[in-house]
Amino acid sequence: MLSSNEIKALVTLLDDDDFEVSYLVEKQIRELGYDVIPHLEQHWEESGLNNNIQKKLEELIHELQYDNFSTGFIKWYQGGGLDLLEGMWLLCRYIYPEVDIQKLKTDINQIYFSAWLKMRDELHPNDSIRILNAVFFDEYKFSGNTKNFHSPANSMLNQVLETRKGNPISLCVVYILVAQKLGLPVYGVNLPSLFILTYDSEHVQFYINPFNKGLLFSKKDIDQYLKQMNLEPKEMFYKPCTNIEIVRRSLLNLIVSFQKNGENEKVIELNKIYDTLNS
């Protein structure tokens, strides 16, 4: 890594009249990678820089952040998407590059511990879920964000944990992470136009809707839902889905949010990642 003064010297050349010089400077800054961002941000804050250099710095910072984000995301996907929390943390980093995964773990652990204190051995599965529901919805006040349903924040796990509001899939993710830490066999179910959960053990299966205060329902209710949607029943509508499917759907929700906000550059960037996760 170059020294701070050397990086500053490069920054001042971003506005050089010679296009070849400015092009080579940008190339060299890109090659320094993600770790150069704090230096670029420091120089961006200096009042002596003109608007053209500040604009180029903003573009370089975003490009480096996006490259780091996409590289991490694709690596997680190619590794099999084994850790759901990691996948959702990586998604958060598109908007919040500095979000700390340890902070997310701490927040999840706090909810888990509150529920664990109330759990007892040999509980019926329905009773275990009712206890978790009481902690999740009554004690921690998680709820669906119906007022700003299409806000990008609803797909950001750090924001959902902070505000206790989210969309169906982000609430399901928090619920899954807590439930599985408690040893409960709770998984995501990828229904059309709705994301829900299933408690799926060897002898018991039922369904949970965290967007509706943890409402419990049965396979017959899913049959009825699919009938109302004029859809043929498929096994995938009743069975647990993978972490990759969960994160991919969260990514799609984020893309839709940006589409509705008219943020087309973000839509293009995220569609590149989405296409990779579908390849």
N, C-alpha and C positions, 0 to 999 in steps of 0.2 A: 504493500500500500504506500502511495506517495505521502509526503508530509502535508500538513495543512496548508503551508505556504505554497507548495507545488500545485496543490489542487486549486488554490485561489488563483494562481497564475494561469492555469488552464481555463478557469471560469471567465476570466477577463478577456480571453481570446475567443469566447463564443460569439462575440459580436464583431469579429474581425471582418474587414471589407473583402478580404480574399476568401472566396467561398471554399476553396480547397483547404485553407487553414482551419476555418470553422468546422468543416466536415471532419477533418482528422482529429480535431479536439473533441468533438462529440463522440467519435468512435473510441478514442482513448478513455474518455469518461465512462462509456458503456462497459468497456473491458475491465474497469475497476470493480464492477459488480455492485451487489446490494449494499455492501459495507460502506460504500462511499456516500450513501444517502445522507447521513447526519452532517457530513461536511458540506454537501450541496445545500441542505436546508439552512445551515448556519450562514452560508454566503448569500442565500436568497434573502435572508432577513436584513442584510446590510443595506443601509439607505443609499450607499454610493452607486449601486448598480442601476443601470437604466432598464426601462420596461422590457426591451427586447431580450436582454440577458435573463431577466427574471422569468419571462415567458418560456425561454428555452430551458431554464433550470426546472421549471414546473413540468415541462414535457419529459425531460430526462428522468426526473424523480419518479413520475408516474410510470414511465416505461420500465424502469428498473424494478419498481414495486410489482408491476404486473408480471414481469418475467419471473420474479421470485415466487409470486403467488401461483402462477400457472405451473412452474416446475414442481413445486411442492404438491400441488393438487394431482398432477399426473403421476408423480411418484407414488402417492398414496393409493391411487386407483390401480396402478400396475402391480402394487404390492398386495392386491386383493381386498383393499378397504377393510382391514381387520378391526380397526379401532374407530367406532362411530364418532366419539368425541373429537378425535383428531381430524376427521373429515369435516365436521361442522366448524371446528376451529379454523381450518384452512379456508373454508368459505367466508368466515368472518373477516379474514385478512384482506379480502378484496376491498372492503370499505375501511376496515380498521387494521392497518398493517402491523401496528404495535400491540395488538391484543395478546394477552398473556394466557397461555393454555393452563398454567398453574392456577390462575385466578378462576377460570371456568371450573377446574376440578374442585377447588375449595368451595365454590358455590354449590356444586352438585353434592359434595360430601356433607354440607350443612343440612340440606334437605333430607339426604339419606339418614343421617344420624337422628334427626327429629322423628322420622318414621320408624327407624330401628328400635328406638326407645319404647315404642308403643306395640311392637310386634311380639307375639308369643308363639311358642312351639305348638305344632299340631293344629294350626289354624286352618279352617276351610279356605280354599282359594278365594271365594267371594268375600270372606271376611278380611283376608289380607289386602285385597284391592280396596275394600271400603275404608280400611285404616289408612292406606296410602292416599286415597281420594281426600280423606279428611285433612291430612297433612298438606297435600298439594293445593287443594282448592280453598279450604277454610283457614288453615294456619298461614300458608304462604300466599294465598290470594291469587293464584294463577288463573287467568281467564283469557278467552279469545278476544283479540283486538278487532271487534266488529266495526268500530268507528273509523279506523284507518286500516282497513283490511289489506290494502295493496301497498302499504308502506314497506320499503326495503328493510326497515328495522325488524319487521316481523320474521325475517329469515336469518337474522343475525343472533346467534346463540347468546353472545355477551349482552345484547340489548334485551333479549327475552328474559334472561336471568336477572337483569337489573330492574326492568319495568314490570315483570311478571305478566306481560301480555305478549301474545304471539298469534301466528296462524295455526291451522290444524297440525301441520307437520312439525313445526318448531316446538309446540307444546308436547306433541308425541315424543319428540327426541328427548326432551328433559325428563319426561315420564319414564321412558325406556331406560335411560341412564341410571335413574334412581332405582327403578324396579329391579333391574338386573344386578345392581350392586347389593340389593337386599336378597338376591338369590331367587327372585320370582321369574318364571319363564314368560316374560312379556316381550312381544316383538311387534314390528310394524307390519301393517297390511296396506297394500297399494291399491285401494279402490279408485275407480274413475271419479274424478271431481271431489274426492274426499279421502283423507288419510286417517286411518284409525289404528287401533292396537288389538292384538289378540293375546289372551292368556292361554298358552298352548302347552299342556303337559301330556303325559302318557294317557291319563284317564279323564282329563277335563279340558274342554275348550269353550271359551266364550270371548266376547268382544267388548272393547272399551273405547269410548269416544271422549278424549280429554278436551276437545273443543266444546263439548256439551257437559261440562262439570263431571267428567268421568262416568257418564251413563253406561250401564252394562246392558248388553243385548246379545242375541243368539244368531245362529246361522240362518234361521228363518227370517230374521229382520234384514239380513244382507240379501236373501232371496227377493224379498219385497222391494228393497232399494234398487236392485238391478232390474227388476220388472218395471219399476217406475221410470228408470232410465232407458228402457227398451234395449237392454243389453243381455246377451247370452251369458249364463253363468260359466265362469272359468275357474280352474283350480287356484290360480294366482290371486283371485279375489277373496279367498278364504284362508290362504296360507301365509306364513311369515315371509317377508321379503328380505333382501340382503341390505347391508349397510350401504353398499354402492347405490342401490336403488333409492334408498332414503335420501342420500346426499344429492344424487342426481335430480330427484324431484324438488329438493330444497333449492338447488341451483336454478331449476326451471321457474320456480316461484319468484326467485330474485330477478330473473330475466323479464318476466311478465310485469313485475313492479316497475322496472326501469322503462319498459315499453310504455306503460301507462303514464309515466312521468315525462316521456319524450326525451329520455337520455339515451339517444341512439348509439353513441360511441361505446357506452357501457354494454349495451345490448350486443353489439358486434363482438366486443372482447369476450364476453361471457359465453356467447354462442360458440366460439372457437373451443372453449373448454368443454361445453356441453357435447359438442360433436365428438370430441376425443373420448368422453365417458360413454358414448354410444357406439364406439368403433369396435 
